[in-house]
Each structure stands twice: as structure tokens, then as C-alpha cells.
Amino acid sequence: MKVLLATSNPGKLRELQALLADSGIQVLPQTAFQVREAPETGLSFVENALLKARNAARQTGLPSIADDSGLEVDALHGAPGIYSARYAGPGASDADNINKLLRDLQYLPMEKRTARFRCSMTYLRDAADAAPLICEGVWEGRILEAPRGKNGFGYDPVFLVPERQCSSAELGPTDKNRLSHRGQALRKLVAQLTAVPG
């Protein structure tokens, strides 16, 4: 089974390919097809994931998987949320976004720095699919006061994984994929894909 992965984010691509390695699903990156990215104009993770998957399926004619994910911080009323990748402004780097987040939380004690990563993942059989598969994963944690670790991407260096007492960026790829929001959502999606014909 060949499926297009509707992302140009190399970190996401690595994670999703690793998670799908034993699924029997062959993942093709959208960069191999020169897919023009869809503007993320949705008001939720689900809406943005559907926009990306439908855009990729329309341009390639292939079934498509897309995810939209981000960080929700309780003290910031759920921000950065769907704006996680551009929290510090358009074209912001991971470091820019982390620095803004740490500034916004700088006077907050650890017990009030609760947060979660949320991922909505969608699968469309084709661009006109009116019944897409939609799965969600949520990973609870807290925001550290300073970055730790070199693995992962995005907010991983400041996301404390309570059960391991380390940052997400201090986890190895296998551990992260087992615990993460994206790993949770993709496992649910693969279970549905392998149970449903077509």
C-alpha cells in the first residue's frame, strides 16, 4: 500500500517513516512530487490536517496522510496551539519559538507549567474522500525553564515528560515514538487502515 505523507517537515517525516516501518504501508514524501503546500487556514488541528491531506491527494492522485500538531500550554489558555510553528512570527525557527515561550512563562512556577502536545492525523483515500479517517493523540507534560537535550525538533527540548523526568529531546527516537502524541495518533490510524479495505 502506497501512501503520500503530506509534510515537508523533515523531523515529522523521519518520525512517521519510523513508525510506519513495519506496517506494510510504503510512505512517499510529498517533496518527491513537488507538492505545493496548502495554506493552513483551519481553526483547529483537524481542519489543518484535512486541508494538507486533501491538497496533497489532489496534486498527486495518491491516498494521503497528514497531521497537524502543536503545543497547548494551560497558563497561556491553550497557546501556541495551531500557531505552534509560527508562535514567534512568520518564518520563526524552533529556537525563536522556544525563546518566546520561555519568556511568556518566565515567572511561572513548575506546578503551573502544565502543557500537552496534541496531534490530529487524517487519511484520505483521494481528494474527494467524504469520510476521511481521523485519529488523535495527546501527550501530557510540563514546560521546563530551560531547554534540555538534542533529539527531536520543535518544542521537544522544553517539554518535560513526567514519567521519565526528562525532556522529550532527551528521549531516544524509539522511546519518543512509543510515548508521543504523533505515535499515539499514527498507531490508531494504522489500526484503522489495516482493518478497513481500500
N, CA, C and O of each residue as an XYZ file, in Angstrom:
792
protein
N       0.845     -1.187      0.000
C       0.000      0.000      0.000
C       0.886      1.244      0.000
O       1.723      1.418      0.885
N       0.696      2.104     -0.995
C       1.487      3.334     -1.085
C       0.639      4.522     -0.625
O      -0.501      4.696     -1.053
N       1.222      5.328      0.252
C       0.522      6.485      0.798
C       1.469      7.681      0.779
O       2.644      7.568      1.128
N       0.943      8.809      0.370
C       1.726     10.046      0.372
C       1.675     10.662      1.765
O       0.612     10.731      2.383
N       2.821     11.107      2.251
C       2.883     11.793      3.535
C       2.930     13.289      3.263
O       3.909     13.810      2.729
N       1.855     13.966      3.639
C       1.698     15.381      3.292
C       2.392     16.276      4.313
O       1.744     16.976      5.092
N       3.720     16.238      4.294
C       4.512     17.164      5.109
C       5.846     17.409      4.423
O       6.368     16.541      3.722
N       6.387     18.594      4.632
C       7.744     18.894      4.174
C       8.678     19.054      5.368
O       9.849     19.399      5.206
N       8.151     18.799      6.578
C       8.936     18.921      7.800
C       9.795     17.658      7.946
O       9.258     16.566      8.136
N      11.137     17.800      7.857
C      11.984     16.601      7.889
C      11.892     15.836      9.205
O      12.019     14.612      9.214
N      11.673     16.545     10.323
C      11.537     15.873     11.615
C      10.306     14.990     11.659
O      10.369     13.842     12.098
N       9.172     15.536     11.197
C       7.933     14.747     11.147
C       8.088     13.563     10.201
O       7.647     12.454     10.500
N       8.716     13.808      9.064
C       8.895     12.744      8.063
C       9.683     11.581      8.651
O       9.308     10.422      8.473
N      10.777     11.884      9.351
C      11.594     10.830      9.980
C      10.765     10.028     10.976
O      10.785      8.797     10.969
N      10.031     10.746     11.840
C       9.238     10.068     12.868
C       8.167      9.170     12.250
O       8.003      8.018     12.654
N       7.439      9.707     11.267
C       6.338      8.942     10.680
C       6.847      7.744      9.886
O       6.233      6.678      9.917
N       7.956      7.904      9.181
C       8.517      6.777      8.439
C       8.970      5.673      9.396
O       8.783      4.489      9.116
N       9.569      6.067     10.532
C       9.996      5.075     11.531
C       8.788      4.348     12.117
O       8.824      3.133     12.311
N       7.728      5.087     12.394
C       6.525      4.496     12.985
C       5.819      3.549     12.015
O       5.184      2.584     12.440
N       5.928      3.824     10.711
C       5.237      3.005      9.707
C       6.117      1.891      9.133
O       5.682      1.138      8.261
N       7.352      1.790      9.624
C       8.329      0.878      9.021
C       7.828     -0.565      8.925
O       8.107     -1.241      7.935
N       7.098     -1.049      9.930
C       6.666     -2.449      9.936
C       5.183     -2.620      9.628
O       4.606     -3.674      9.898
N       4.570     -1.583      9.065
C       3.113     -1.610      8.882
C       2.674     -2.181      7.533
O       1.495     -2.474      7.336
N       3.624     -2.339      6.603
C       3.243     -2.749      5.253
C       2.795     -1.570      4.401
O       2.409     -1.742      3.245
N       2.848     -0.369      4.978
C       2.461      0.845      4.248
C       3.739      1.538      3.773
O       4.601      1.882      4.582
N       3.855      1.739      2.476
C       5.022      2.438      1.921
C       4.726      3.923      1.893
O       3.769      4.368      1.260
N       5.564      4.692      2.591
C       5.343      6.135      2.715
C       6.180      6.875      1.692
O       7.393      6.684      1.605
N       5.513      7.729      0.910
C       6.202      8.547     -0.083
C       6.140     10.005      0.384
O       5.051     10.499      0.679
N       7.277     10.705      0.460
C       7.241     12.101      0.900
C       6.681     13.009     -0.193
O       6.925     12.789     -1.379
N       5.929     14.031      0.217
C       5.338     14.915     -0.799
C       6.401     15.703     -1.553
O       6.142     16.183     -2.657
N       7.589     15.844     -0.977
C       8.670     16.566     -1.664
C       9.091     15.851     -2.946
O       9.601     16.484     -3.870
N       8.879     14.534     -3.006
C       9.232     13.782     -4.217
C       8.299     14.101     -5.377
O       8.588     13.752     -6.522
N       7.179     14.765     -5.088
C       6.183     15.075     -6.116
C       6.030     16.584     -6.342
O       5.128     17.028     -7.051
N       6.934     17.367     -5.722
C       6.866     18.829     -5.832
C       5.473     19.372     -5.469
O       4.958     20.277     -6.127
N       4.883     18.810     -4.424
C       3.559     19.269     -3.985
C       3.679     20.683     -3.420
O       4.517     20.964     -2.564
N       2.816     21.563     -3.926
C       2.752     22.928     -3.368
C       1.954     22.870     -2.077
O       0.848     22.331     -2.049
N       2.512     23.422     -1.013
C       1.881     23.307      0.303
C       0.585     24.100      0.374
O       0.451     25.165     -0.228
N      -0.362     23.557      1.124
C      -1.648     24.237      1.330
C      -1.505     25.256      2.452
O      -0.839     24.974      3.448
N      -2.114     26.437      2.320
C      -2.130     27.377      3.437
C      -2.904     26.754      4.604
O      -3.969     26.168      4.413
N      -2.350     26.892      5.818
C      -3.007     26.317      6.999
C      -3.993     27.346      7.551
O      -3.685     28.092      8.480
N      -5.176     27.365      6.958
C      -6.180     28.373      7.314
C      -7.263     27.823      8.239
O      -8.207     28.535      8.581
N      -7.131     26.556      8.647
C      -8.114     25.954      9.540
C      -8.060     26.567     10.928
O      -7.079     27.211     11.298
N      -9.126     26.360     11.693
C      -9.204     26.891     13.051
C      -8.970     25.806     14.102
O      -9.137     26.043     15.299
N      -8.580     24.608     13.639
C      -8.285     23.511     14.555
C      -7.224     22.623     13.924
O      -6.948     22.719     12.728
N      -6.637     21.760     14.737
C      -5.657     20.808     14.214
C      -6.299     19.897     13.163
O      -5.689     19.612     12.132
N      -7.523     19.443     13.421
C      -8.209     18.555     12.475
C      -8.415     19.249     11.126
O      -8.145     18.669     10.074
N      -8.895     20.491     11.167
C      -9.136     21.224      9.910
C      -7.854     21.381      9.115
O      -7.856     21.194      7.898
N      -6.750     21.726      9.786
C      -5.489     21.908      9.072
C      -4.959     20.594      8.508
O      -4.421     20.566      7.401
N      -5.109     19.501      9.265
C      -4.662     18.193      8.764
C      -5.453     17.799      7.516
O      -4.887     17.283      6.552
N      -6.755     18.043      7.542
C      -7.584     17.732      6.365
C      -7.205     18.588      5.160
O      -7.156     18.091      4.035
N      -6.939     19.868      5.390
C      -6.517     20.749      4.296
C      -5.239     20.227      3.644
O      -5.130     20.196      2.419
N      -4.283     19.822      4.460
C      -2.998     19.354      3.936
C      -3.152     18.030      3.177
O      -2.586     17.857      2.098
N      -3.925     17.098      3.752
C      -4.101     15.796      3.097
C      -4.864     15.940      1.783
O      -4.513     15.309      0.786
N      -5.909     16.769      1.783
C      -6.712     16.941      0.566
C      -5.880     17.614     -0.532
O      -5.964     17.239     -1.701
N      -5.090     18.595     -0.150
C      -4.215     19.291     -1.096
C      -3.226     18.322     -1.742
O      -3.042     18.339     -2.959
N      -2.588     17.476     -0.926
C      -1.595     16.527     -1.446
C      -2.261     15.475     -2.331
O      -1.721     15.120     -3.379
N      -3.433     14.972     -1.919
C      -4.147     13.972     -2.728
C      -4.582     14.563     -4.065
O      -4.528     13.893     -5.096
N      -5.014     15.826     -4.040
C      -5.470     16.483     -5.273
C      -4.310     16.635     -6.260
O      -4.491     16.438     -7.461
N      -3.125     16.983     -5.762
C      -1.989     17.232     -6.653
C      -1.305     15.963     -7.147
O      -0.634     15.981     -8.179
N      -1.471     14.860     -6.417
C      -0.737     13.641     -6.789
C      -1.630     12.483     -7.228
O      -1.165     11.562     -7.900
N      -2.905     12.524     -6.853
C      -3.790     11.404     -7.136
C      -3.572     10.204     -6.220
O      -4.126      9.132     -6.461
N      -2.767     10.378     -5.167
C      -2.464      9.282     -4.241
C      -3.239      9.433     -2.935
O      -3.596     10.550     -2.561
N      -3.507      8.328     -2.233
C      -4.029      8.441     -0.873
C      -3.015      9.211     -0.025
O      -1.808      9.083     -0.229
N      -3.504     10.008      0.924
C      -2.601     10.883      1.670
C      -2.859     10.840      3.166
O      -3.998     10.773      3.627
N      -1.752     10.882      3.912
C      -1.794     11.055      5.363
C      -1.225     12.434      5.676
O      -0.193     12.830      5.134
N      -1.907     13.156      6.555
C      -1.373     14.443      7.021
C      -1.655     14.566      8.509
O      -2.631     14.017      9.020
N      -0.793     15.289      9.188
C      -1.086     15.575     10.584
C      -0.925     17.063     10.818
O      -0.188     17.745     10.106
N      -1.620     17.552     11.818
C      -1.350     18.887     12.326
C      -1.234     18.723     13.824
O      -2.070     18.082     14.459
N      -0.213     19.296     14.370
C       0.045     19.091     15.783
C       0.666     20.333     16.361
O       1.174     21.193     15.641
N       0.618     20.414     17.678
C       1.194     21.569     18.326
C       1.155     21.433     19.829
O       0.715     20.425     20.380
N       1.625     22.473     20.466
C       1.751     22.530     21.916
C       0.648     23.400     22.492
O       0.407     24.505     22.006
N      -0.022     22.908     23.526
C      -1.048     23.676     24.231
C      -0.575     23.889     25.669
O      -0.345     22.922     26.396
N      -0.432     25.134     26.075
C       0.025     25.468     27.427
C      -1.155     26.039     28.203
O      -1.754     27.031     27.790
N      -1.485     25.411     29.325
C      -2.674     25.813     30.077
C      -2.606     27.265     30.539
O      -3.600     27.987     30.456
N      -1.440     27.701     31.027
C      -1.302     29.070     31.536
C      -1.445     30.109     30.428
O      -1.674     31.287     30.704
N      -1.312     29.677     29.176
C      -1.462     30.582     28.027
C      -2.796     30.337     27.318
O      -2.958     30.676     26.146
N      -3.746     29.747     28.043
C      -5.097     29.487     27.514
C      -5.061     28.647     26.237
O      -5.844     28.869     25.314
N      -4.132     27.670     26.197
C      -4.042     26.764     25.046
C      -3.086     27.205     23.961
O      -2.866     26.461     23.005
N      -2.508     28.395     24.076
C      -1.497     28.834     23.100
C      -0.206     28.045     23.355
O       0.008     27.544     24.459
N       0.654     27.935     22.334
C       0.525     28.441     20.968
C      -0.455     27.674     20.074
O      -0.844     28.187     19.025
N      -0.864     26.461     20.462
C      -1.900     25.741     19.725
C      -1.602     25.572     18.246
O      -0.510     25.153     17.863
N      -2.593     25.906     17.416
C      -2.418     25.710     15.963
C      -1.363     26.639     15.378
O      -0.952     26.476     14.229
N      -0.924     27.617     16.175
C       0.125     28.541     15.709
C       1.505     28.150     16.234
O       2.423     28.969     16.213
N       1.665     26.920     16.700
C       2.916     26.485     17.332
C       4.142     26.714     16.460
O       5.180     27.150     16.960
N       4.040     26.427     15.159
C       5.203     26.538     14.271
C       5.572     27.991     13.994
O       6.694     28.271     13.573
N       4.647     28.917     14.223
C       4.928     30.336     13.950
C       4.592     31.213     15.153
O       4.163     32.356     15.001
N       4.791     30.666     16.341
C       4.468     31.375     17.583
C       5.241     32.688     17.695
O       4.696     33.694     18.149
N       6.496     32.680     17.285
C       7.326     33.889     17.361
C       7.240     34.729     16.083
O       8.000     35.682     15.912
N       6.312     34.372     15.187
C       6.128     35.129     13.953
C       6.395     34.280     12.729
O       6.956     33.189     12.840
N       5.993     34.774     11.538
C       6.223     34.021     10.296
C       7.710     33.748     10.090
O       8.547     34.626     10.296
N       8.027     32.529      9.684
C       9.423     32.176      9.432
C      10.244     31.948     10.689
O      11.468     31.843     10.617
N       9.581     31.868     11.854
C      10.313     31.678     13.112
C      10.995     30.312     13.131
O      10.463     29.331     12.612
N      12.178     30.267     13.736
C      12.886     28.987     13.908
C      12.389     28.312     15.185
O      11.688     28.926     15.990
N      12.761     27.041     15.363
C      12.412     26.345     16.606
C      12.938     27.119     17.814
O      12.240     27.266     18.817
N      14.172     27.613     17.713
C      14.777     28.352     18.825
C      14.009     29.650     19.111
O      13.824     30.015     20.272
N      13.564     30.344     18.064
C      12.766     31.572     18.245
C      11.482     31.271     19.015
O      11.115     31.995     19.940
N      10.809     30.195     18.619
C       9.545     29.830     19.259
C       9.755     29.436     20.714
O       8.984     29.832     21.588
N      10.806     28.652     20.973
C      11.106     28.241     22.352
C      11.431     29.466     23.207
O      10.953     29.579     24.336
N      12.234     30.373     22.677
C      12.609     31.578     23.448
C      11.387     32.415     23.785
O      11.285     32.931     24.898
N      10.467     32.559     22.856
C       9.245     33.321     23.142
C       8.419     32.620     24.216
O       7.909     33.261     25.135
N       8.289     31.295     24.092
C       7.521     30.535     25.079
C       8.121     30.691     26.474
O       7.393     30.912     27.442
N       9.439     30.577     26.582
C      10.085     30.694     27.890
C       9.941     32.102     28.465
O       9.792     32.268     29.676
N       9.985     33.107     27.607
C       9.749     34.490     28.080
C       8.326     34.638     28.606
O       8.101     35.256     29.646
N       7.371     34.067     27.880
C       5.961     34.185     28.272
C       5.663     33.480     29.596
O       4.703     33.824     30.285
N       6.488     32.496     29.947
C       6.252     31.715     31.172
C       7.300     31.972     32.253
O       7.349     31.242     33.242
N       8.136     32.994     32.083
C       9.343     33.104     32.906
C       9.095     33.224     34.405
O       9.952     32.817     35.190
N       7.964     33.761     34.829
C       7.717     33.922     36.265
C       6.800     32.843     36.829
O       6.373     32.928     37.980
N       6.499     31.838     36.027
C       5.530     30.820     36.437
C       6.235     29.640     37.112
O       7.206     29.112     36.569
N       5.752     29.216     38.303
C       6.364     28.056     38.960
C       6.066     26.762     38.194
O       5.117     26.693     37.413
N       6.891     25.746     38.433
C       6.817     24.498     37.670
C       5.433     23.858     37.746
O       4.960     23.302     36.755
N       4.776     23.925     38.904
C       3.481     23.249     39.038
C       2.388     23.879     38.181
O       1.346     23.269     37.940
N       2.635     25.114     37.720
C       1.637     25.787     36.874
C       2.023     25.778     35.406
O       1.398     26.463     34.597
N       3.056     25.003     35.048
C       3.540     24.980     33.657
C       3.026     23.741     32.916
O       3.725     23.172     32.078
N       1.798     23.337     33.236
C       1.213     22.151     32.588
C       0.941     22.431     31.112
O       0.560     23.536     30.725
N       1.149     21.401     30.309
C       1.014     21.550     28.849
C       0.811     20.181     28.236
O       0.947     19.155     28.903
N       0.485     20.182     26.960
C       0.366     18.917     26.237
C       0.682     19.152     24.762
O       0.448     20.231     24.217
N       1.212     18.122     24.145
C       1.281     18.074     22.693
C       0.005     17.400     22.205
O      -0.414     16.387     22.764
N      -0.611     17.953     21.170
C      -1.802     17.356     20.583
C      -1.546     17.131     19.087
O      -0.963     17.981     18.414
N      -1.985     15.991     18.586
C      -1.824     15.666     17.167
C      -3.141     15.164     16.600
O      -3.758     14.258     17.162
N      -3.569     15.743     15.503
C      -4.686     15.222     14.719
C      -4.117     14.688     13.409
O      -3.429     15.405     12.683
N      -4.409     13.432     13.118
C      -3.883     12.804     11.904
C      -5.044     12.323     11.044
O      -6.010     11.747     11.544
N      -4.932     12.569      9.747
C      -6.021     12.226      8.831
C      -5.492     11.382      7.673
O      -4.330     11.479      7.279
N      -6.390     10.552      7.146
C      -6.084      9.762      5.954
C      -7.225      9.949      4.964
O      -8.393      9.752      5.301
N      -6.876     10.330      3.744
C      -7.858     10.456      2.663
C      -7.507      9.478      1.552
O      -6.363      9.415      1.103
N      -8.503      8.715      1.115
C      -8.296      7.770      0.010
C      -8.020      8.510     -1.289
O      -7.234      8.058     -2.122
N      -8.684      9.665     -1.452
C      -8.478     10.525     -2.616
C      -8.953     11.923     -2.233
O      -9.473     12.133     -1.137
N      -8.772     12.868     -3.139
C      -9.079     14.275     -2.819
C     -10.558     14.509     -2.548
O     -10.914     15.473     -1.872
N     -11.429     13.637     -3.069
C     -12.869     13.816     -2.883
C     -13.419     12.979     -1.733
O     -14.632     12.933     -1.532
N     -12.546     12.316     -0.975
C     -12.981     11.437      0.118
C     -13.845     12.211      1.117
O     -13.378     13.148      1.763
N     -15.112     11.802      1.230
C     -16.042     12.487      2.131
C     -16.068     11.858      3.521
O     -16.746     12.363      4.416
N     -15.333     10.756      3.708
C     -15.309     10.082      5.008
C     -13.864      9.764      5.399
O     -13.488      8.596      5.496
N     -13.056     10.806      5.624
C     -11.653     10.566      5.976
C     -11.528      9.884      7.333
O     -12.401     10.016      8.191
N     -10.438      9.159      7.511
C     -10.115      8.620      8.829
C      -9.428      9.733      9.615
O      -8.541     10.409      9.093
N      -9.836      9.924     10.865
C      -9.267     10.969     11.721
C      -8.926     10.357     13.063
O      -9.785      9.753     13.706
N      -7.680     10.506     13.495
C      -7.240      9.980     14.788
C      -6.492     11.068     15.549
O      -5.892     11.965     14.957
N      -6.542     10.969     16.873
C      -5.895     11.997     17.692
C      -5.023     11.357     18.761
O      -5.329     10.279     19.272
N      -3.937     12.034     19.087
C      -3.075     11.637     20.195
C      -2.776     12.847     21.062
O      -2.637     13.963     20.563
N      -2.677     12.614     22.369
C      -2.384     13.695     23.322
C      -1.283     13.217     24.264
O      -1.339     12.100     24.778
N      -0.285     14.066     24.487
C       0.867     13.734     25.338
C       0.987     14.815     26.399
O       1.351     15.952     26.095
N       0.680     14.463     27.648
C       0.679     15.432     28.749
C       2.087     15.631     29.308
O       2.875     14.688     29.378
N       2.395     16.867     29.705
C       3.685     17.158     30.315
C       3.707     18.540     30.939
O       2.666     19.097     31.287
N       4.901     19.083     31.077
C       5.084     20.434     31.614
C       6.171     21.134     30.810
O       6.937     20.490     30.093
N       6.233     22.441     30.933
C       7.256     23.212     30.218
C       8.425     23.492     31.172
O       8.251     24.075     32.243
N       9.593     23.069     30.761
C      10.808     23.294     31.549
C      11.206     24.776     31.525
O      10.716     25.549     30.701
N      12.092     25.150     32.433
C      12.549     26.548     32.486
C      13.681     26.827     31.514
O      13.990     27.984     31.232
N      14.309     25.758     30.994
C      15.403     25.912     30.014
C      15.457     24.652     29.156
O      15.076     23.576     29.618
N      15.922     24.769     27.922
C      15.994     23.605     27.026
C      16.960     22.544     27.549
O      17.977     22.853     28.171
N      16.611     21.281     27.279
C      17.467     20.135     27.629
C      17.392     19.110     26.508
O      16.303     18.787     26.034
N      18.540     18.599     26.083
C      18.561     17.519     25.099
C      18.735     18.005     23.673
O      18.493     19.170     23.358
N      19.160     17.090     22.823
C      19.496     17.427     21.431
C      18.646     16.679     20.409
O      18.779     16.924     19.210
N      17.778     15.776     20.852
C      16.985     14.993     19.901
C      15.692     15.728     19.558
O      15.368     16.761     20.145
N      14.960     15.169     18.589
C      13.654     15.719     18.251
C      13.740     17.056     17.536
O      14.755     17.396     16.928
N      12.648     17.803     17.624
C      12.552     19.100     16.950
C      11.453     19.896     17.629
O      10.820     19.415     18.569
N      11.227     21.110     17.157
C      10.159     21.938     17.723
C      10.386     22.232     19.193
O      11.470     22.659     19.592
N       9.351     21.998     20.000
C       9.399     22.315     21.433
C       9.934     21.160     22.276
O       9.896     21.236     23.504
N      10.431     20.096     21.652
C      10.900     18.928     22.401
C      11.885     19.270     23.530
O      11.786     18.679     24.605
N      12.844     20.211     23.326
C      13.813     20.476     24.394
C      13.222     21.091     25.669
O      13.858     21.044     26.722
N      12.025     21.662     25.591
C      11.442     22.280     26.795
C      10.200     21.534     27.288
O       9.516     22.005     28.197
N       9.907     20.382     26.697
C       8.726     19.602     27.104
C       9.162     18.501     28.057
O       9.821     17.544     27.650
N       8.790     18.637     29.334
C       9.126     17.644     30.340
C       8.172     16.463     30.243
O       6.952     16.630     30.262
N       8.745     15.263     30.139
C       7.971     14.023     30.126
C       7.939     13.514     31.574
O       8.924     12.943     32.041
N       6.821     13.712     32.293
C       6.812     13.444     33.735
C       7.210     12.028     34.123
O       7.927     11.834     35.105
N       6.750     11.027     33.356
C       7.048      9.648     33.747
C       8.512      9.287     33.573
O       8.978      8.297     34.137
N       9.246     10.082     32.794
C      10.683      9.828     32.592
C      11.561     10.895     33.271
O      12.775     10.719     33.381
N      10.958     11.979     33.716
C      11.692     13.098     34.319
C      12.841     13.574     33.425
O      13.947     13.857     33.886
N      12.532     13.649     32.135
C      13.489     14.200     31.177
C      12.692     14.952     30.126
O      11.467     14.846     30.071
N      13.392     15.714     29.290
C      12.696     16.398     28.203
C      12.450     15.416     27.065
O      13.094     14.371     26.978
N      11.516     15.766     26.200
C      11.265     14.960     25.015
C      12.528     14.853     24.162
O      12.757     13.832     23.513
N      13.347     15.910     24.164
C      14.575     15.917     23.366
C      15.687     15.069     23.974
O      16.727     14.863     23.348
N      15.467     14.571     25.207
C      16.438     13.660     25.823
C      16.057     12.193     25.608
O      16.818     11.293     25.964
N      14.889     11.956     25.029
C      14.470     10.595     24.714
C      15.099     10.144     23.402
O      15.335     10.958     22.509
N      15.369      8.851     23.289
C      15.771      8.297     22.003
C      14.560      8.210     21.094
O      13.429      8.271     21.576
N      14.766      8.069     19.786
C      13.645      8.039     18.838
C      12.617      6.941     19.137
O      11.416      7.169     18.992
N      13.071      5.762     19.550
C      12.132      4.658     19.811
C      11.231      4.980     20.990
O      10.019      4.779     20.927
N      11.829      5.484     22.074
C      11.032      5.866     23.250
C      10.072      6.989     22.922
O       8.906      6.951     23.315
N      10.554      7.987     22.205
C       9.683      9.115     21.867
C       8.496      8.644     21.027
O       7.359      9.039     21.282
N       8.754      7.810     20.036
C       7.670      7.332     19.171
C       6.650      6.495     19.940
O       5.470      6.470     19.591
N       7.111      5.809     20.991
C       6.190      5.000     21.788
C       5.279      5.880     22.646
O       4.118      5.538     22.871
N       5.801      7.013     23.125
C       5.060      7.866     24.067
C       4.315      9.012     23.401
O       3.282      9.450     23.906
N       4.815      9.498     22.293
C       4.386     10.805     21.773
C       2.967     10.841     21.237
O       2.360      9.817     20.922
N       2.467     12.058     21.149
C       1.159     12.348     20.563
C       1.073     11.839     19.129
O       0.050     11.287     18.723
N       2.151     12.024     18.359
C       2.151     11.606     16.961
C       2.172     10.084     16.859
O       1.502      9.502     16.006
N       2.944      9.449     17.732
C       2.974      7.991     17.760
C       1.616      7.412     18.116
O       1.174      6.437     17.507
N       0.950      8.010     19.104
C      -0.386      7.549     19.501
C      -1.368      7.641     18.328
O      -2.080      6.686     18.018
N      -1.388      8.824     17.679
C      -2.337      9.054     16.587
C      -2.060      8.115     15.412
O      -2.991      7.579     14.811
N      -0.794      7.916     15.090
C      -0.465      7.083     13.933
C      -0.775      5.613     14.192
O      -1.227      4.910     13.288
N      -0.539      5.141     15.412
C      -0.889      3.748     15.719
C      -2.390      3.507     15.571
O      -2.811      2.469     15.061
N      -3.193      4.473     16.019
C      -4.649      4.362     15.845
C      -5.009      4.343     14.358
O      -5.865      3.573     13.923
N      -4.333      5.213     13.581
C      -4.629      5.299     12.151
C      -4.258      4.005     11.433
O      -5.030      3.502     10.616
N      -3.082      3.467     11.737
C      -2.636      2.227     11.098
C      -3.599      1.092     11.438
O      -3.912      0.269     10.578
N      -4.073      1.042     12.691
C      -5.032      0.004     13.091
C      -6.306      0.102     12.251
O      -6.864     -0.916     11.840
N      -6.766      1.338     11.996
C      -7.966      1.509     11.169
C      -7.687      1.161      9.705
O      -8.498      0.509      9.046
N      -6.550      1.598      9.214
C      -6.203      1.329      7.808
C      -6.088     -0.161      7.523
O      -6.511     -0.627      6.465
N      -5.531     -0.893      8.440
C      -5.336     -2.318      8.202
C      -6.615     -3.116      8.462
O      -6.705     -4.293      8.111
N      -7.606     -2.461      9.083
C      -8.886     -3.136      9.345
C      -9.932     -2.831      8.285
O     -10.905     -3.570      8.134
N      -9.730     -1.741      7.550
C     -10.735     -1.300      6.567
C     -10.207     -1.524      5.166
O      -9.123     -1.039      4.844
N     -10.936     -2.246      4.314
C     -10.470     -2.417      2.929
C     -10.413     -1.097      2.181
O     -11.203     -0.190      2.446
N      -9.463     -0.991      1.233
C      -9.381      0.191      0.373
C      -8.661      1.289      1.030
O      -8.501      2.360      0.444
